[in-house]
Amino acid sequence: MLTVALLVFLLFQGSRNHPSVSGGAAAPEIRLTDFEGERFALSDYAGTPVVLNFWASWCPSCAAEMPAFEKVHRDLDGEVAFIGIDQRDQRSAADDLARRTGVTYRLADDPGGRVFDAFGAAGMPTTVFIDPQGNISDVVTGQLSEDQLRVYISEIDV
């Protein structure tokens, strides 16, 4: 029972460097369609640090951290790209959560979890920090505060 409790704690309280995805490895090339219907690829962001956040409307921790992500996104004003990937969710529920939290950064669908799996993610939310060269700087599973998010971004090699 203690082992299960520890595992749940790590998955939802910000464990770093998920073993399936290591820092320094090249980020998988992904192609998605955003909520506006525009196709894009992760490689479109070459030369810019990226914060890739996996979320879902059914995840309370995801909803709780979204306003902090939006605030940091606005404060950094394009210096860092933010991409929220809604995974294994109903689109109407995802749209509703994005509207309620005021998120304006790019959002995309991953209904089958293909991108989530490509990054080796295991818990929700998961945030992947990618350097301007397209390499994974860090992976965090669990809810992040605004301050924690700023620290992880400051640690991205630029």
Stockholm file with secondary structure:
# STOCKHOLM 1.0

chainA/1-158         MLTVALLVFLLFQGSRNHPSVSGGAAAPEIRLTDFEGERFALSDYAGTPVVLNFWASWCPSCAAEMPAFEKVHRDLDGEVAFIGIDQRDQRSAADDLARRTGVTYRLADDPGGRVFDAFGAAGMPTTVFIDPQGNISDVVTGQLSEDQLRVYISEIDV
#=GR chainA/1-158 SS CHHHHHHHHHHHEEEESCTTSCTTSBCCCCEEEBTTSCEEEGGGGTTSCEEEEEECTTCHHHHHHHHHHHHHHHHHTTSSEEEEEEESSCHHHHHHHHHHHTCCSEEEEETTCHHHHHTTCCSSSEEEEECTTSBEEEEEEECCCHHHHHHHHHTSCC
#=GC SS_cons         CHHHHHHHHHHHEEEESCTTSCTTSBCCCCEEEBTTSCEEEGGGGTTSCEEEEEECTTCHHHHHHHHHHHHHHHHHTTSSEEEEEEESSCHHHHHHHHHHHTCCSEEEEETTCHHHHHTTCCSSSEEEEECTTSBEEEEEEECCCHHHHHHHHHTSCC
//
